[in-house]
Amino acid sequence: MDLFQKCVEFTKADEVKAAGLYPYFREIEENEGPVVSIEGRKVIMAGSNNYLGLTAHPRVRQAAIDAINRYGTGCSGSRYLTGTIDLHVELEKRFAKFLGYESVLLFSTGYQTALGAISGLVSKGDYVVSDKENHACIINGAMLAKGGFAEFVRYKHNDMADLEKTLQRIPSNAGKLVVTDGVFSVSGELVHLPELLEIAHKYGARVLVDDAHATGVVGIGGRGTASHFGVVDKTDMTMGTFSKTFASLGGFIGGPERVMNYLKHHSPALIFSASPTPASCAAALAALTILEEQPELVGKLVANADKMRKGFTDLGFTVIDSITGIVPVIVGDVEKALIFWRKLYDRGVFVNAFIPPGVPPTMSMMRTSYMASHEEEHLNTILEVFADVGRELGFIP
């Protein structure tokens, strides 16, 4: 069969577009944080990961402009060769201090961080042990390691008893890396990190926590999942991204200096990728400075999300409970989800429609997420629109 045949036969997206229900790849023409312009009109953004609302902050914008004026638009090489500038090193040192680790290593994206860290550290005969609902970057990092003849096993979602059973089956002399989301990106749930650490270390495994949706959201001053539980000193490594809280692009991993040094010299994702741009580094540095100066932004974000969790629940919607910036509203099957999304959008509210295979067949949802820059008027309007659409479609009384 011709390799392209499956591409020709894939028409599902075209059918959804033709029905006017396609929620993806919408072009944002102007971004002011809580309000964006899409298709020539203003809509309230309730689906962004811009948790502290810093992408539009004047200091962040100016830092990026200043970096371009000084360094140009790119680094023209990998970190390994000609692509390291002093901003990379400064950002690594600042983040190491912020997170409480000996050392931090930057990657070009958060996705690459997972691929590069897992496949760079885990080799033939070692095991990657992953939560079944981890982000795709972790799964693909484990698959990449498996291609290098490592083993890849998974345990039931946030089930510490099943994690222990899984570790018991692995040879005691094998290298083991347990990888988990800190805040799970679909549900917004927190991992049971203290128990996970106790079990993992009992069986000689190291732990890597992906804090993409946790840094700047949970923990003391937004320092992430390990900080939230008071176990930074027990958490072997934490990785994350600059594309959410830190209003930029790039990824990081923190841990022991010797481990970061090893990854510098053994991670193809780092060695063979162009380094983060000067503007990206400067923007992330500025965002980190603002977070350190104004930790109350984290409280504002959480208060906004808590208001919405209570508001949706009071209206009669089914909501996955958590303490993070992600508030999923369950609507059921795919068709209902797409119709629900379209009606919200037509009334001026943009959310993310999550449908299978990203979620189980009966768990299609409106995944809403909030920012510190959302004001009461934005949040109240979102609740009003959800109420109108929910009643119209029979989801709530």
Residue pairs with C-beta under 8 A, 6 or more apart in sequence:
13 22
16 22
16 338
19 338
20 342
21 338
21 339
21 341
21 342
22 338
23 338
23 341
23 342
23 345
23 352
23 353
26 38
26 39
26 350
27 38
27 39
28 36
28 37
28 38
29 36
29 37
29 38
29 39
29 40
30 36
30 37
31 37
31 45
31 55
31 56
32 56
33 45
33 50
33 53
33 55
33 56
33 371
33 373
34 44
34 45
34 53
34 371
34 373
34 374
34 375
34 378
35 42
35 43
35 44
35 45
35 378
36 42
36 43
36 45
36 350
37 43
38 350
41 348
42 348
43 345
43 348
43 349
43 350
44 348
44 349
44 350
44 378
44 381
44 382
45 350
45 371
46 349
46 350
46 351
46 368
46 369
46 370
46 382
47 350
47 351
47 352
47 367
47 368
47 369
48 369
48 371
49 213
49 243
49 244
49 245
49 369
50 244
50 247
50 371
50 373
51 216
51 217
51 244
51 245
51 301
51 325
51 369
51 370
51 371
51 372
52 216
52 222
52 245
52 247
52 287
52 290
52 291
52 297
52 298
52 301
52 371
52 372
52 373
53 297
53 371
53 372
53 373
53 374
54 60
54 245
54 246
54 247
54 287
54 290
55 247
56 373
57 247
57 286
57 287
57 290
59 286
59 289
59 290
60 247
60 248
60 283
60 286
60 287
60 290
61 283
62 286
63 282
63 283
63 285
63 286
64 248
64 279
64 280
64 282
64 283
64 286
65 279
66 282
67 87
67 278
67 279
67 281
67 282
67 283
68 278
68 279
70 278
71 85
71 87
71 278
72 278
73 277
73 278
73 279
74 274
74 277
74 278
75 82
75 83
75 84
75 85
75 274
75 275
75 276
75 277
75 278
76 82
76 83
76 274
77 83
77 274
77 275
78 270
78 271
78 272
78 273
78 274
78 275
79 88
79 106
79 264
79 270
79 271
79 275
80 264
80 270
80 271
83 274
83 275
84 275
85 275
85 278
85 281
87 278
87 281
87 282
87 285
88 106
88 275
88 276
88 281
90 281
90 285
91 104
91 106
91 252
91 281
91 284
91 285
91 288
92 103
92 104
92 105
92 106
92 252
93 104
94 285
94 288
95 104
95 252
95 254
95 288
96 102
96 103
96 104
96 254
98 223
98 288
98 292
99 215
99 223
99 224
99 232
99 238
99 254
100 223
100 226
100 227
100 232
100 233
101 237
101 238
101 254
101 255
101 256
102 255
102 256
102 257
102 260
103 254
103 255
103 256
103 257
103 259
103 260
103 261
104 252
104 253
104 254
104 260
105 252
105 253
105 254
105 260
105 263
105 264
105 270
106 250
106 251
106 252
106 275
106 276
106 281
107 113
107 116
107 117
107 250
107 251
107 252
107 253
107 269
107 270
107 273
107 276
108 249
108 250
108 251
108 273
108 274
108 275
108 276
109 241
109 243
109 249
109 250
109 251
110 137
110 212
110 239
110 240
110 241
110 242
110 243
110 250
110 251
111 137
111 251
112 251
112 269
112 270
112 273
113 137
113 239
113 240
113 241
113 251
113 252
113 253
113 269
114 135
114 137
114 138
114 140
114 141
114 210
114 239
114 251
115 137
115 140
115 141
115 144
115 269
116 141
116 263
116 267
116 268
116 269
116 270
117 141
117 208
117 237
117 239
117 253
117 263
117 267
118 128
118 138
118 141
118 142
118 144
118 145
118 177
118 179
118 208
119 141
119 144
119 145
119 148
119 267
119 268
119 269
120 262
120 263
120 266
120 267
120 268
120 269
120 270
121 177
121 259
121 262
121 263
121 266
121 267
122 128
122 142
122 145
122 148
122 150
122 175
122 177
123 145
123 148
123 149
123 150
123 175
124 148
124 149
124 150
125 149
125 150
125 151
125 174
125 175
126 145
126 150
126 151
126 174
126 175
126 176
126 177
127 150
127 151
127 152
127 153
127 170
127 174
127 175
127 176
127 177
128 141
128 142
128 145
128 146
128 150
128 151
128 152
128 153
128 177
128 179
129 153
129 154
129 155
129 163
129 166
129 167
129 170
129 176
129 177
129 178
129 179
129 205
130 138
130 139
130 142
130 152
130 153
130 154
130 155
130 178
130 179
130 180
131 154
131 155
131 157
131 158
131 179
131 180
131 181
131 184
131 191
132 154
132 155
132 156
132 157
133 157
133 158
133 181
133 184
133 186
133 187
134 179
134 180
134 181
134 184
134 210
135 181
135 185
135 210
135 212
137 210
138 179
138 181
138 210
141 179
142 150
142 152
142 179
143 152
145 152
146 152
151 170
151 174
153 166
153 169
153 170
154 166
155 162
155 163
155 165
155 166
156 162
157 184
158 184
158 189
158 191
158 192
160 192
160 195
160 196
160 199
163 178
163 196
163 199
163 200
164 199
164 202
164 203
167 176
167 178
167 199
167 200
167 202
167 203
167 205
168 203
170 176
170 203
172 203
172 204
176 200
176 203
176 204
176 205
176 206
177 205
177 206
177 207
177 208
178 196
178 200
178 205
178 206
178 207
178 208
179 207
179 208
179 209
179 210
180 191
180 193
180 196
180 207
180 208
180 209
180 210
181 191
181 209
181 210
181 212
181 213
182 190
182 191
182 193
182 209
182 210
182 211
182 212
182 213
182 214
182 218
182 224
182 225
182 226
182 238
183 189
183 190
183 191
183 211
183 212
183 213
183 214
183 217
183 218
183 225
183 322
183 324
183 326
184 190
184 191
184 213
185 212
185 213
185 326
186 326
186 328
186 354
186 358
186 359
186 365
186 367
187 320
187 322
187 326
187 328
188 213
188 320
188 322
188 324
188 325
188 326
188 327
188 328
189 320
189 322
189 324
190 214
190 218
190 225
190 228
190 322
190 323
190 324
191 209
191 225
193 209
193 225
193 226
193 228
193 229
193 231
193 235
194 229
194 231
196 207
197 207
197 231
197 234
197 235
200 206
200 207
201 207
201 234
206 236
206 237
207 235
207 236
207 237
208 236
208 237
208 238
208 239
208 253
209 224
209 225
209 226
209 235
209 237
209 238
209 239
210 238
210 239
210 240
211 224
211 225
211 238
211 239
211 240
212 239
212 240
212 241
212 244
213 244
213 324
213 325
213 326
214 224
214 225
214 228
214 240
214 324
215 222
215 223
215 224
215 240
215 244
215 245
215 246
216 222
216 244
216 245
216 246
216 291
216 298
216 301
217 245
217 298
217 301
217 302
217 324
217 325
218 224
218 225
218 227
218 228
218 298
218 302
218 323
218 324
219 225
219 226
219 227
219 228
220 227
220 228
221 227
221 291
221 292
221 295
221 298
222 245
222 291
222 295
222 297
222 298
223 232
224 238
224 240
225 235
225 238
226 232
226 234
226 235
226 238
236 255
236 256
237 253
237 254
237 255
237 256
237 259
238 253
238 254
238 255
239 251
239 252
239 253
239 254
240 251
240 252
240 253
241 250
241 251
241 252
242 248
242 249
242 250
242 251
242 252
242 276
242 280
242 283
242 284
242 287
243 249
243 250
245 287
245 291
246 283
246 284
246 287
246 288
246 291
247 283
247 284
247 286
247 287
248 279
248 280
248 281
248 283
248 284
248 287
249 276
249 277
249 280
250 276
250 280
250 281
250 284
253 260
253 263
254 260
263 270
264 270
265 271
290 297
291 297
291 298
297 372
298 372
300 372
301 325
301 370
301 371
301 372
302 323
302 324
302 325
304 325
304 370
304 371
304 372
304 374
304 379
305 324
305 325
305 326
305 327
305 369
305 370
306 323
307 379
308 327
308 368
308 370
308 379
308 382
308 383
309 319
309 321
309 322
309 327
311 379
311 383
312 319
312 327
312 329
312 383
312 386
313 319
315 383
315 386
315 387
315 390
315 396
316 390
316 395
316 396
316 397
317 329
317 330
317 386
317 390
317 395
317 396
318 329
318 330
319 327
319 328
319 329
319 330
320 327
320 328
320 330
325 369
325 370
325 371
326 367
326 368
326 369
327 367
327 368
327 369
327 370
328 354
328 365
328 366
328 367
328 368
329 365
329 366
329 367
329 368
329 386
330 363
330 364
330 365
331 337
331 340
331 364
331 365
331 366
331 395
332 362
332 363
332 364
333 361
333 362
333 364
334 355
334 356
334 364
336 364
336 393
337 353
337 354
337 355
337 364
337 365
337 366
338 353
338 355
339 393
340 353
340 366
340 389
340 393
340 395
341 351
341 353
341 366
343 389
343 392
343 393
344 350
344 351
344 366
344 385
344 386
344 389
347 385
347 388
347 389
348 381
348 385
349 381
349 382
349 385
349 386
351 366
351 367
351 368
352 366
352 367
352 368
352 369
353 364
353 365
353 366
353 367
354 364
354 365
354 366
354 367
355 364
356 364
359 365
366 386
368 382
370 379
387 396
390 396
391 397
